[in-house]
Amino acid sequence: MPLFAVEYTYSAATSDRRDEVRPDHRGWLAELVAAGAVVSTGPYADGSGALIIADAADEAAVRELFTQDPFARAGLVDSARFTEWTPVMGLLSDR
């Protein structure tokens, strides 16, 4: 399956609410990691967003999956960008 870079952008105005929902968001992501649907995930150091590497059949499938994110359901993701990505060197290129 192809990999997808999922890039979230957050607003500073939703920081407090994200803190409240973060345990559910991370629990949801942990389940996806365990299932192999998410390869890696983490926030940007400046708090402006996050990068999630997802393994999915196609863009439609990954977009549908991410509608289930507690952050998305709570309206805490200002924008999300989904880009198919083909690693050619390094750890993820062996997948």
C-alpha positions as CSV (number, residue, x, y, z in Angstrom):
1,M,0.0,0.0,0.0
2,P,1.2,3.5,-0.6
3,L,2.2,5.8,2.2
4,F,0.6,9.2,2.8
5,A,2.0,12.3,4.5
6,V,-0.9,13.8,6.5
7,E,-0.1,17.3,7.5
8,Y,-2.3,19.0,10.1
9,T,-2.4,22.7,10.7
10,Y,-3.6,24.0,14.1
11,S,-4.7,27.4,15.3
12,A,-3.2,28.9,18.5
13,A,-6.8,29.7,19.5
14,T,-7.6,26.0,19.9
15,S,-4.6,25.1,22.0
16,D,-6.4,24.7,25.3
17,R,-9.1,22.5,23.7
18,R,-6.5,20.4,22.0
19,D,-4.9,19.8,25.4
20,E,-8.3,18.4,26.6
21,V,-8.9,16.2,23.6
22,R,-5.2,15.0,23.2
23,P,-5.5,11.8,25.2
24,D,-8.3,10.6,22.9
25,H,-6.4,11.7,19.8
26,R,-3.3,9.9,20.9
27,G,-5.2,6.8,21.9
28,W,-6.9,6.8,18.4
29,L,-3.4,7.1,16.8
30,A,-1.9,4.4,19.0
31,E,-4.6,2.0,17.8
32,L,-3.8,2.9,14.2
33,V,-0.1,2.3,14.9
34,A,-0.8,-1.1,16.4
35,A,-2.9,-2.0,13.4
36,G,-0.2,-0.8,10.9
37,A,-2.3,2.0,9.4
38,V,0.0,4.7,10.9
39,V,3.7,4.3,10.5
40,S,4.8,7.4,12.5
41,T,3.3,10.5,14.0
42,G,4.2,13.6,15.9
43,P,3.6,17.3,16.4
44,Y,5.7,20.1,15.0
45,A,8.0,21.6,17.7
46,D,6.3,25.0,17.3
47,G,2.8,23.6,17.9
48,S,1.5,24.8,14.6
49,G,0.5,21.3,13.4
50,A,1.6,17.7,13.1
51,L,2.8,15.2,10.6
52,I,1.4,11.7,10.4
53,I,2.7,9.0,8.0
54,A,-0.2,6.7,7.1
55,D,-0.4,3.5,5.2
56,A,-3.6,3.2,3.1
57,A,-4.9,1.8,-0.1
58,D,-5.5,5.2,-1.7
59,E,-6.1,8.9,-0.8
60,A,-9.8,8.4,-0.4
61,A,-9.3,5.7,2.2
62,V,-6.8,7.8,4.2
63,R,-9.1,10.9,4.0
64,E,-12.0,8.8,5.3
65,L,-9.9,7.3,8.1
66,F,-8.9,10.7,9.3
67,T,-12.4,11.9,9.6
68,Q,-12.5,9.6,12.7
69,D,-9.7,11.5,14.5
70,P,-11.0,13.0,17.8
71,F,-9.2,16.2,16.9
72,A,-11.0,16.4,13.5
73,R,-14.4,15.5,15.1
74,A,-13.9,18.3,17.7
75,G,-13.1,20.8,14.9
76,L,-9.5,21.3,16.1
77,V,-7.8,20.8,12.8
78,D,-7.7,24.0,10.8
79,S,-6.6,22.2,7.7
80,A,-5.3,18.8,6.6
81,R,-3.2,18.0,3.6
82,F,-3.0,14.5,2.3
83,T,-0.1,13.7,-0.1
84,E,0.9,10.3,-1.4
85,W,4.6,9.7,-0.7
86,T,7.1,7.2,-2.0
87,P,10.2,6.9,0.1
88,V,13.2,5.8,-2.0
89,M,15.9,5.7,0.7
90,G,16.1,5.1,4.4
91,L,14.1,3.2,6.9
92,L,10.7,3.6,5.3
93,S,11.9,2.7,1.8
94,D,12.1,-1.0,2.8
95,R,8.4,-1.3,3.3
